[in-house]
């Protein structure tokens, strides 16, 4: 993913799914999710910036994968929430 989200490999997608799955399981537990840690783990793993991180979240959401996690992350992040206003309006998040 370091080349840009569109250039992701099957291995990158698998790695992203592992991280998303890890944090998704926290939603079902009593452990509070650190959205900062979630974002930093994704960004560090793939050496990406904010825009690509946002695109990954949007792509998973559009593909109906990790939707609850995507929604909660979007709602929790002021920076993401502000830039994803159109997502909130389009999908009534």
N, C-alpha and C positions, 0 to 999 in steps of 0.2 A: 503494500500500500504506500510505501514511501515515495513512489513515483506519481502518486495521485490515485484517488479512489477508483477511477475507471480502469487503472492498470493492475488491479488486484489479482492475485493468483488464487487457486483453490486452497493452497496452504494458508494464505492470508485470511481467506474467508473462514476457514476452520479455526484459526487462532482467534479471530474476532468472535466467532460463535462461542468459543470456550470462555472468553472474558465476559461476554454478555450473559452467558449461562450462569457464571459464577455470581454475578451481581443480581441476576433475576432470582436466584435461589435465596438471596438475602431478603428479597421482598416478601417471601413466604415464611420467613423466620422472624424472630424477635430482635434480630440484629439490625441496627440502623444502617442504611446505605450511605456511604460517603460518596456523594456525587463528584466531588473534587477528585477523590482517589480513582473513581471509575474513569473519569475523563483523562486523568494523568496516565493511568495504566494503558489505555487505548493509544493515547498520543505517543507515549514512550515506546510501546511495542512496535508501532509502525512508523515512527519518526515523522509524524504528521502535525499539521497545525490545526487551528480552530475550524477553518472552513471545511477541511476534509473530515474532521471529527463530526461536524454537523451533517455532512453529506452521508456519512456512514449511518448515523442515527435515522436520518430520513429514509434511506434506502431500506433498512431493516423494517421500519414502520410501514412503508409502502408495500413491502413484500409480506406483510402480516406476520413478521417474526419479531419476537421480543417486544410486542406492542406496549404492554404495560410498562416495561422498563423504559422504553423510548418516551412514553408519555410522562412518566414520573421524572425522568432526567430533564425533559424539556420544561416541565413545571418548576423544578427545583433550581434550575440555572437561570439567573437573571440575564446573563449575556445571551444564552441560547434562547431563552423565552423571548427576548426582545427581537432577535433576528429571525425567529421562527413564528412570528405573529401570523403570517399567512398560513402556516401549517395549522395553527390553532383554529383559525377561521374556517379553513377548508374542511377539517376533520372534526370540528367541534370539540377540541380538547380542552 
